[in-house]
């Protein structure tokens, strides 16, 4: 199976009529100027020069609301990317947009330029929360757009947020449940960060909004990940892409004021999922375990160990279990075996002999 390479092209705030309370697209995308066809060409050429081997290449227009851009500009950007499809250097195009900017005519135009995937900024299925965040659309718009997108044969993607103002854990679980009924193929989950120049920054300073802690954000994203996995929906990203401006609040160049930022947020969630699976296996032994060997593929070492050895530390501190990690190339990526090296009875017996 060929690896898919993404060429990201950011179109900050283009086409979006709203100023959502949490959003500053110039900051989130790291871009301050309008994108031109020359920018698109340079970006595509740069990435193509750096890709290695045979692969599937996709140009992705992120940020803003692509289908809300004036038609002439849309045509300019799509046509530029489409030229590389005709040359066989690029295989498809993906765009992200608002659910209220999807019509039959828009979808016909996207089809013409070989757009394959359309991601909708859903954020929440709760209309009260959408209004509170000044989204300017309702969940009914999401339903209508999703049905149209699927009817026209596109791959449907949804982007949701956790930690929105007045959103509860139940609201976020309900959002996951509601969008699963619309049958997206892919989902992105973004914890809310407080960014400079937003209304949410003002609410935070006034004490009207409290962001999720990092632990809370990891736990809810983990829960949503489990849900989507059961529904056979791929979670392709958790957490915003790290950039010069979207980085730790301690970074002087960062425009993030507060919130559950981590440079490897998605990795934290994956590590937590692995930890749950390993702990479940250990508990299934029905015996007090002192030391175990975990056999894994080398690609999964970091997942088992955890960020800064967090998983190893928790197993030791919470359950007094020592872990020995054994790399085995015969193990399939994503799979693991746990074997008992020493039970607590063995440990006590050895201690008594000494």
DAZIBEL-V62673 format. One record per run of one state. SS is the DSSP state (H for helix, E for strand, - for the rest). FROM is the first residue (numbers start at 1). LEN is the number of residues. Records with the same first field share a line. If there is no record, write none. Layout:
BEGIN
SS=FROM-LEN, FROM-LEN
END
This chain:
BEGIN
-=1-2, 11-14, 30-7, 51-4, 63-3, 69-2, 87-5, 98-1, 102-2, 113-2, 124-3, 133-6, 152-3, 163-6, 181-5, 192-1, 196-3, 206-8, 231-3, 239-17, 260-5, 284-5, 297-1, 306-1, 320-2, 328-8, 354-1
E=3-8, 55-8, 92-6, 115-9, 155-8, 186-6, 193-3, 234-5, 256-4, 289-8, 322-6, 336-8
H=25-5, 37-14, 66-3, 71-16, 99-3, 104-9, 127-6, 139-13, 169-12, 199-7, 214-17, 265-19, 298-8, 307-13, 344-10
END
